[in-house]
Amino acid sequence: MSELTTRRLRLRAWREDDLDEWAEMNADPQVREHFPGVLDREASAESLARFQRDLEARGWGWWALEVRATGEFLGMTGLDPVEDGLAFTGVEAGWRLKRAAWGHGYATEAAGAALDFGFTALALPEILAVTTAGNLRSQAVMRRLGMRHDPARDFTDPAVPPGPLSRNVVYGLPRDERRCGPVPRA
Ligand SMILES: CC(C)(COP(=O)(O)OP(=O)(O)OC[C@H]1O[C@@H](n2cnc3c(N)ncnc32)[C@H](O)[C@@H]1OP(=O)(O)O)[C@@H](O)C(=O)NCCC(=O)NCCS
């Protein structure tokens, strides 16, 4: 199974002892502000097991994210096929970090490694990113990665009650537009 490293970070397999911190961040209303509700420990355990199964089966997916120097668990970052039932198909990049890990450039750094993996090892022609219209922090990560908003692919999620969480925006990055190596801070 693939493990990715960046200057500061490691994207790695999930371990059972990640569950305490994974469940804690999924119970944090600030981390879950743009999702339909917080997750209980059982739902977090189920997602952790699913992420690990997908990583083992495919060699890629939603990796656990840690600081290389200390082993501190930060959350998750990775790639996954977009959900079924949308008007488009493809692979999306995604990120979810515990609140204390925001504001360090970790999501952009980790996602950059996931994009490079997707464009090289998986030879994807394009990588997408999807979030709710109000999730401006996540859209800022997309723009820092060089992704561009594609309004033609924006959609309303019928599974979510109409409101701020149901409207989704879609960003995309074609392979030939990826800047290789570290993304500049400016
Ligand atoms: C979305 C999310 C991952 C963004 O995290 P983030 O820390 O804002 O994003 P980045 O990793 O790109 O960090 C950028 C910030 O780190 C700062 N930073 C500090 N040190 C840095 C460094 N060495 N290099 C780069 N940036 C650095 C940047 O200035 C920027 O700060 P700003 O937000 O004040 O402008 C985070 O808010 C999150 O986990 N949210 C909850 C889950 C979620 O909504 N996920 C997305 C679902 S689609």
The ligand as an ORCA input file, in Angstrom:
! r2SCAN-3c Opt
* xyz 0 1
  C     -10.456     22.778      5.134
  C      -9.251     22.703      6.057
  C      -8.503     21.393      5.870
  C      -8.328     23.899      5.710
  O      -7.239     23.948      6.606
  P      -6.233     25.197      6.574
  O      -5.258     24.987      7.661
  O      -7.020     26.459      6.524
  O      -5.545     25.054      5.142
  P      -4.003     25.006      4.749
  O      -3.391     23.747      5.188
  O      -3.927     25.306      3.305
  O      -3.335     26.175      5.603
  C      -3.404     27.506      5.161
  C      -3.211     28.444      6.310
  O      -2.000     28.106      7.010
  C      -1.152     29.274      7.066
  N       0.252     28.805      7.194
  C       0.954     28.868      8.331
  N       2.179     28.303      8.156
  C       2.232     27.899      6.876
  C       3.231     27.263      6.087
  N       4.415     26.927      6.613
  N       2.960     26.981      4.802
  C       1.762     27.306      4.251
  N       0.775     27.922      4.954
  C       1.007     28.212      6.254
  C      -1.545     30.045      5.842
  O      -1.161     31.400      5.942
  C      -3.064     29.889      5.865
  O      -3.586     30.684      6.888
  P      -4.964     31.534      6.715
  O      -6.081     30.557      6.705
  O      -4.973     32.390      7.930
  O      -4.829     32.270      5.428
  C      -9.683     22.809      7.549
  O     -10.340     24.037      7.735
  C     -10.616     21.659      7.968
  O     -10.162     20.576      8.265
  N     -11.935     21.964      8.024
  C     -12.918     21.002      8.494
  C     -13.150     19.838      7.555
  C     -13.559     20.295      6.186
  O     -14.424     21.162      6.033
  N     -12.928     19.683      5.184
  C     -13.211     19.953      3.812
  C     -14.408     19.220      3.394
  S     -14.647     19.353      1.655
*
